[in-house]
């Protein structure tokens, strides 16, 4: 079996990293649409066009039998369009994050940190409300560039996280929420999980979106996941393969041996 994993860039490699741990016996194709990022500055129609072309590439060209949309913006703005574009099962990270929050929270009050585009879509608020959870979303725009700079252990990053989490806790108190769960709603954020956990109250459980997505894919596939003797992992990018290989290594946690350049159009 082959699972296709799609993101606008590198962050989705944290999802692939978790998938490789939870479902090691299948083949994977990962596509980073690096030529057209960031998706966050694009309209819903443009994100849908980009995301569906990437989904079709993974299904039609690479014969993926299951798609994981490891991009919060695409999951928030284009999941319905992706479902219509391909005939295989599709799972997005917004859904998996909300499912995990639902299972985690006893107070039914949830905090979400994400990029500005994801927060502006209110996708997590809607997904949480559908599960009878109250949610506060906070944009943390500095975290992605800090991670991509490699500053995951840097004192500056520690201080930025402390400030963001302090503001979030104040928002929660002002809204009279008794939050016990924090969803990391950006696939870059798992690399900062330990730092974030130190910055929030001990009773707040941090949900790693990459980890819970992999767990839910494993449950959904069950025995259909297969047991390939020599599973293959292929990487594709729509822009510089050298940059993808160098930057992607820190997200995947291992060397990326080869990346193929693909052109998907405008």
HELIX and SHEET records of a PDB file:
HELIX    1   1 UNK A   13  UNK A   22  1                                  10    
HELIX    2   2 UNK A   39  UNK A   41  5                                   3    
HELIX    3   3 UNK A   44  UNK A   56  1                                  13    
HELIX    4   4 UNK A   57  UNK A   61  3                                   5    
HELIX    5   5 UNK A   72  UNK A   85  1                                  14    
HELIX    6   6 UNK A   93  UNK A  104  1                                  12    
HELIX    7   7 UNK A  116  UNK A  121  1                                   6    
HELIX    8   8 UNK A  123  UNK A  130  1                                   8    
HELIX    9   9 UNK A  142  UNK A  148  1                                   7    
HELIX   10  10 UNK A  155  UNK A  174  1                                  20    
HELIX   11  11 UNK A  189  UNK A  192  5                                   4    
HELIX   12  12 UNK A  193  UNK A  199  1                                   7    
HELIX   13  13 UNK A  209  UNK A  221  1                                  13    
HELIX   14  14 UNK A  222  UNK A  225  5                                   4    
HELIX   15  15 UNK A  241  UNK A  252  1                                  12    
SHEET    1   A 6 UNK A  89  UNK A  92  0                                        
SHEET    2   A 6 UNK A  66  UNK A  69  1                                        
SHEET    3   A 6 UNK A   2  UNK A   7  1                                        
SHEET    4   A 6 UNK A  27  UNK A  32  1                                        
SHEET    5   A 6 UNK A 233  UNK A 237  1                                        
SHEET    6   A 6 UNK A 260  UNK A 261  1                                        
SHEET    1   B 4 UNK A 134  UNK A 139  0                                        
SHEET    2   B 4 UNK A 109  UNK A 114  1                                        
SHEET    3   B 4 UNK A 181  UNK A 184  1                                        
SHEET    4   B 4 UNK A 205  UNK A 208  1                                        
END                                                                             
